[in-house]
Amino acid sequence: MTDRDDSDSKSVDLSTPNAARMYDYYLGGKDNLAPDRAAAEMVLQIAPEIRIAAQQNRAFLGRAVRHLAEAGIRQFLDVGTGLPTQNNVHEVAHRTAPEAQVVYVDNDPVVLAHGRAILAGSKNVDILQADLRQPEDILGSPEVRDRLDFDRPFAILLVAIVHFLQDSDGPEEIVARFRDALPPGGYLVLSHVCGDALPDAVAPVMEIYRRSSTPIITRSTERIRGFFGDLELVDPGLANVSAWRPETVEAKRITERYPQGYFLAGVARKP
Ligand SMILES: C[S@@+](CC[C@H](N)C(=O)[O-])C[C@H]1O[C@@H](n2cnc3c(N)ncnc32)[C@H](O)[C@@H]1O
């Protein structure tokens, strides 16, 4: 992997809760601090099932990457990587295809620092500090262009990141720019917090995230479906993360218990 000068990194504020570290806490990770844990605990008091939802979102990511690797995809652009945890994208992809190329992108310097430490010495993987709101900086970066061949099918992963875009950022236009970069046979994998689920809990939970450095915007099922544009959603279509090709009895039980999950997800192919 390449080492980059981070002098242009945004400054690290460890005293304000941050969604990447709160998510790490829900997943049972250790890369979180007292303010993150306090905010996450406040969320869990309102909606304890959010811990399960985060875990199911992570499991969806793993199943989607494995599905694509088994379908022959050998290139992955993962925007909104998150703190390294179990079953990171390159680990899942490399189990099926060790030659698969992976580029991770995140705008959080803490994520980058942990990612670089974990990936040091890893083959076929790169990590880039960039912002989803600047698609051209990502799609035109040397890390992406040197590692991924845009003439061959690749997968863009926008998993649990688009809800950090405010409406004023133009999320539809940003996601469309990534869809446009895909060649025929390429895939978009996207999950998003859905406001249709548990409406009573949404407002107070969003209020906690509003006070963090990473506010979340929930969106309706129809708006989330719109992010896939005219790509073809593979079976089962847009679904609660735990209902997307579940493999464990636990995931099936969770879907029965929370049929309207917090995260909706889909995997779609460019015809
Ligand atoms: C909840 S984590 C999701 C991690 C992983 N994709 C998953 O689903 O397990 C969201 C990640 O998106 C990153 N992120 C949020 N907004 C971003 C932006 N505008 N540009 C790049 N990364 C962003 C955060 O730093 C965080 O690491």
The ligand as a Gaussian input file, in Angstrom:
#p B3LYP/6-31G(d) Opt

LIG

0 1
 C      -20.824000       3.618000       9.820000
 S      -19.239000       3.535000       9.065000
 C      -19.519000       2.248000       7.864000
 C      -18.349000       1.325000       7.687000
 C      -18.557000       0.216000       6.672000
 N      -18.859000       0.738000       5.359000
 C      -19.661000      -0.703000       7.110000
 O      -20.803000      -0.564000       6.628000
 O      -19.439000      -1.571000       7.955000
 C      -19.274000       4.984000       8.017000
 C      -17.915000       5.450000       7.552000
 O      -18.107000       6.465000       6.563000
 C      -17.150000       7.480000       6.772000
 N      -17.669000       8.744000       6.172000
 C      -18.734000       9.471000       6.586000
 N      -18.911000      10.523000       5.758000
 C      -17.941000      10.463000       4.828000
 C      -17.605000      11.268000       3.700000
 N      -18.304000      12.364000       3.400000
 N      -16.534000      10.899000       2.949000
 C      -15.811000       9.791000       3.257000
 N      -16.078000       8.993000       4.315000
 C      -17.138000       9.319000       5.089000
 C      -16.986000       7.557000       8.276000
 O      -15.734000       8.141000       8.621000
 C      -17.071000       6.091000       8.653000
 O      -15.802000       5.506000       8.684000

